[in-house]
Structure formats: C-alpha cells, structure tokens
Amino acid sequence: MHARRFLSLSLLSLLALPAWLAAQTPDGEWLSYRDAYRAMVVFEKYGKPKHFLQNHFQISPRDGSAVPDGLRLTLNARGAALNLPLDATGRAVFPLLKTAYDDNAVLVLNRKLAGYAYQPRISIVARADGVYDAADLRAACEQAQAYQRASEAAFRGGRCVGVRFAFARKSEAQVRLRRGAHDSAPLPAADGAAFDDGSGAGVAIVHYRFDGAPAQGQVISQNLPLAIAPLYE
C-alpha cells in the first residue's frame, strides 16, 4: 500500500470546474498535468496520520449522473501516452512523475471537459479480507476530517458520524456488524452516490453509523467495496 500511495498520490463543487484547472482547459479537452500534480502532491506532503487514507484523482459528471462507460483519461508527455484507468466512481491512481511535470505534460479526457468536474478525492483504504475494526473506522473518519480541514479551504464537514460503503450493485452490498461470534443481519443498502457531494453516482451504498453500533467489534463486508467514504454531520 505504501508503494501505491507513493505513486498515487476539497470536496469541490460539481457546479463549476476547480479554479486551478479551469484556466488550463481552453479547448475543453485537456488539462495541465502540472496543476493536477500540485493539487495531488499535497496529500503526499501531509505530515499527520493518514495510514487509513488514500488519495485519487477523480473525474465526475457535472450533472450528477454515473460515470459513463468508455470514459478514458490519458497522460500525454513527449509523444508517449499512459492510460490512467478510471474506476466506477471516476477515480484514477495519479502518478507523481517529475519527468511529466518538467515536460509540461497534459491530461486528456475523451470527452469535453465542460461536462465534468475534477478534484483530488480522499477515501478510506479498503481491506482485502473485508474485516474492519470499528475503532479503526472511527480513526479513519477522523484522519479524513483532519486532512480535509487542513487542505481544503472550502471544507465544511462537521463531526464524524460514520462511513459509507459503495458497491457496484445491491447484490454485492452485504455489510454486517460482528460482536464476538455473532453477526448482525445485513445493514440496509440503497441506491446512491459514493461520495457526499453526489459524485460516484449510480452505485449501491451502505451506511455504518458510529452512534448506532458498539465502539468495539467489527464491520464485515462480504465483497470488496468500490469506495469507503467518511460521513459528516
């Protein structure tokens, strides 16, 4: 995970392109890698606890719809192209490459940029075994809140009240609480968006709220979620 975090690495409004990118998209098709790099490297330089967190570069439709099939993001530098695969929530692992920065590379989307918003996206690292200690999820939410308060001038999140699990479909949204040898019934699943600004739409979500569960115990996800996001109130 540390290697991936090294390479990959403001909830911003979906109603407008972020200022650090809007000036770089005169033709509505490309944006500056340097500007994206400067925004993404903030997470790498953050010195407080962040071991439960990860940072991606996210592309999301401005109209709040799901990420369309076939959406592609490419890094172009000195005649070479590197595909940056997008997941179902529009997130890509962002490579922090000094050579691309020095070459003033561009990020190219195979759609018009005016229809999309672009931003760094903090989320909680998913576990391959699907077992999350309740205390760790609380700590992860607090880490996310502390980072966003430090790095996002527009952040207005309140206290941490839980986390949101996002899955591709409801049949995969099987999340239970475990205390001792006993598992609860699956927590309710609903259609929604992976993140609280409405991005990552068209998925199934399950909310795990801290106030409705014991401080000790575990949260069990039968399937690997697309994303885990903090919930604030």
VMD Tcl script that draws the C-alpha trace (Angstrom):
set ca {
  {0.00 0.00 0.00}
  {2.92 2.36 0.72}
  {4.24 1.87 -2.81}
  {0.85 2.61 -4.29}
  {0.47 5.64 -2.07}
  {3.87 6.90 -3.21}
  {2.84 6.68 -6.85}
  {-0.71 7.90 -6.40}
  {-0.58 10.25 -4.71}
  {-11.62 19.82 -1.19}
  {-14.55 18.35 -1.83}
  {-15.12 20.86 -4.65}
  {-18.39 21.89 -6.18}
  {-19.82 19.90 -9.07}
  {-21.31 23.13 -10.39}
  {-18.03 24.57 -11.63}
  {-14.57 23.40 -12.66}
  {-11.95 23.95 -9.93}
  {-10.09 27.22 -10.45}
  {-6.72 25.50 -10.67}
  {-7.93 23.55 -13.71}
  {-10.42 25.86 -15.42}
  {-7.71 28.17 -16.71}
  {-5.97 25.22 -18.32}
  {-8.90 23.96 -20.41}
  {-9.43 26.50 -23.20}
  {-10.46 23.86 -25.73}
  {-12.48 21.71 -23.28}
  {-10.40 18.58 -23.99}
  {-7.18 18.70 -21.98}
  {-5.85 20.00 -18.69}
  {-2.44 20.72 -17.24}
  {-0.64 17.83 -15.57}
  {1.43 20.34 -13.60}
  {-1.65 21.89 -12.00}
  {-3.12 18.49 -11.20}
  {0.25 17.40 -9.78}
  {0.38 20.41 -7.46}
  {-3.05 19.60 -6.10}
  {-2.36 15.88 -5.68}
  {1.07 16.19 -4.07}
  {-0.48 17.97 -1.07}
  {-1.53 14.56 0.27}
  {1.99 13.16 -0.10}
  {3.44 16.09 1.85}
  {0.84 15.95 4.63}
  {2.71 15.02 7.79}
  {-0.08 13.99 10.17}
  {-1.53 10.45 10.45}
  {-3.06 9.24 7.17}
  {-2.36 5.48 7.14}
  {-6.08 4.68 6.79}
  {-6.46 7.04 3.81}
  {-5.76 7.12 0.11}
  {-5.94 9.90 -2.46}
  {-7.11 9.64 -6.07}
  {-7.72 12.00 -8.98}
  {-11.46 11.93 -9.61}
  {-13.48 12.86 -12.68}
  {-17.24 13.18 -12.23}
  {-20.10 14.29 -14.50}
  {-21.31 17.76 -13.51}
  {-24.94 16.71 -13.92}
  {-24.66 14.17 -11.09}
  {-25.04 11.13 -13.34}
  {-22.99 7.94 -13.18}
  {-19.56 7.77 -14.78}
  {-20.25 6.76 -18.41}
  {-18.86 3.59 -19.95}
  {-15.86 4.25 -22.14}
  {-14.63 7.31 -20.27}
  {-10.84 7.40 -20.59}
  {-8.11 9.57 -19.08}
  {-4.64 9.61 -20.63}
  {-1.38 11.25 -19.61}
  {0.44 12.56 -22.70}
  {4.09 13.59 -22.44}
  {6.79 13.82 -25.14}
  {4.82 11.72 -27.59}
  {4.21 8.91 -25.07}
  {0.76 8.11 -23.69}
  {-0.03 6.48 -20.34}
  {-3.59 5.29 -19.74}
  {-4.92 6.14 -16.27}
  {-7.78 3.66 -15.69}
  {-10.90 5.06 -14.03}
  {-12.95 3.02 -11.59}
  {-16.74 3.09 -11.42}
  {-16.61 6.21 -9.21}
  {-14.40 8.08 -11.69}
  {-11.19 7.78 -9.69}
  {-7.73 7.16 -11.11}
  {-4.44 6.39 -9.39}
  {-2.44 9.52 -10.15}
  {1.27 9.04 -10.96}
  {3.51 11.71 -9.47}
  {6.16 11.83 -12.20}
  {8.82 14.53 -12.18}
  {9.61 13.94 -15.85}
  {5.98 14.56 -16.84}
  {5.92 17.65 -14.62}
  {9.11 19.02 -16.20}
  {7.80 18.26 -19.69}
  {4.58 20.20 -19.00}
  {2.54 17.12 -19.90}
  {-1.23 17.19 -20.37}
  {-4.09 15.02 -19.17}
  {-6.51 14.22 -21.96}
  {-10.11 13.09 -21.49}
  {-12.06 11.54 -24.36}
  {-14.98 13.86 -23.58}
  {-15.46 17.62 -23.45}
  {-14.15 18.88 -20.13}
  {-17.02 21.33 -19.64}
  {-19.28 18.44 -18.67}
  {-17.01 17.17 -15.90}
  {-15.58 18.23 -12.56}
  {-12.06 17.28 -11.48}
  {-10.67 17.05 -7.98}
  {-8.48 15.15 -5.55}
  {-10.61 12.59 -3.73}
  {-9.84 11.28 -0.26}
  {-11.27 7.89 0.72}
  {-10.63 5.15 3.26}
  {-8.45 2.22 2.25}
  {-10.49 -0.96 1.67}
  {-9.28 -4.21 3.19}
  {-8.96 -7.30 1.02}
  {-10.26 -9.53 3.83}
  {-13.34 -7.34 4.35}
  {-12.83 -7.14 8.14}
  {-12.75 -3.66 9.70}
  {-12.34 -2.99 13.38}
  {-14.94 -0.47 14.50}
  {-12.25 1.56 16.22}
  {-10.21 1.72 13.01}
  {-13.16 3.07 11.03}
  {-13.64 5.80 13.61}
  {-9.95 6.65 13.40}
  {-10.09 6.63 9.58}
  {-13.01 9.06 9.55}
  {-11.15 11.36 11.95}
  {-7.99 11.20 9.82}
  {-10.00 12.14 6.73}
  {-11.64 15.04 8.54}
  {-8.32 16.35 9.85}
  {-6.74 16.17 6.40}
  {-9.65 17.87 4.67}
  {-9.75 20.64 7.23}
  {-6.03 21.23 6.73}
  {-6.00 21.05 2.92}
  {-9.41 22.28 1.71}
  {-10.34 25.89 2.25}
  {-13.96 25.16 1.34}
  {-14.34 22.12 3.63}
  {-17.39 22.45 5.87}
  {-17.71 18.91 7.23}
  {-18.99 18.56 10.78}
  {-18.27 15.75 13.20}
  {-17.53 12.23 12.00}
  {-20.67 10.12 12.34}
  {-19.81 7.04 10.28}
  {-18.63 5.75 6.93}
  {-20.31 4.98 3.61}
  {-19.54 1.76 1.74}
  {-20.18 1.89 -2.02}
  {-20.69 -1.16 -4.25}
  {-21.34 -1.65 -7.93}
  {-24.75 -3.26 -7.28}
  {-27.08 -4.04 -4.39}
  {-26.43 -7.77 -4.56}
  {-22.83 -7.03 -3.53}
  {-23.77 -4.66 -0.69}
  {-23.53 -7.19 2.13}
  {-22.20 -5.43 5.23}
  {-22.73 -6.82 8.72}
  {-21.74 -5.95 12.27}
  {-19.85 -8.57 14.28}
  {-19.52 -8.71 18.01}
  {-17.89 -11.80 19.38}
  {-19.13 -14.82 17.45}
  {-22.37 -13.19 16.32}
  {-23.07 -11.32 13.07}
  {-25.99 -8.99 12.61}
  {-28.35 -9.03 9.67}
  {-27.02 -7.07 6.66}
  {-27.16 -3.30 7.09}
  {-29.67 -1.60 4.76}
  {-28.48 -0.89 1.23}
  {-29.80 1.86 -1.03}
  {-29.13 3.39 -4.42}
  {-26.99 6.49 -4.21}
  {-23.61 8.12 -4.75}
  {-20.27 7.02 -3.36}
  {-19.38 10.48 -2.01}
  {-21.35 13.10 -0.14}
  {-21.06 15.72 -2.90}
  {-23.03 13.43 -5.20}
  {-20.09 12.18 -7.25}
  {-19.67 8.48 -7.95}
  {-23.41 8.16 -8.61}
  {-25.25 5.06 -9.75}
  {-23.93 2.71 -7.07}
  {-25.32 0.88 -4.05}
  {-24.41 2.35 -0.68}
  {-24.44 1.10 2.90}
  {-24.07 3.49 5.83}
  {-22.33 2.37 9.00}
  {-23.05 4.91 11.70}
  {-20.98 5.07 14.85}
  {-23.84 6.13 17.13}
  {-25.88 3.03 16.25}
  {-23.14 0.48 16.89}
  {-20.87 -0.52 19.77}
  {-17.46 1.11 19.94}
  {-15.90 -2.36 19.99}
  {-16.46 -5.10 17.47}
  {-16.03 -5.36 13.72}
  {-17.70 -4.43 10.45}
  {-17.69 -7.23 7.90}
  {-18.00 -6.56 4.17}
  {-18.65 -9.73 2.20}
  {-17.43 -8.08 -1.01}
  {-14.71 -5.56 -1.74}
  {-16.34 -2.10 -1.92}
  {-15.70 0.33 -4.74}
  {-15.02 3.01 -2.16}
  {-15.35 3.81 1.53}
  {-16.02 7.45 2.35}
  {-16.34 9.39 5.62}
  {-19.75 10.61 6.77}
  {-20.00 14.01 8.43}
  {-22.79 15.90 10.15}
}
mol new
graphics top color blue
foreach p $ca { graphics top sphere $p radius 0.5 }
foreach p [lrange $ca 0 end-1] q [lrange $ca 1 end] { graphics top cylinder $p $q radius 0.2 }
display resetview
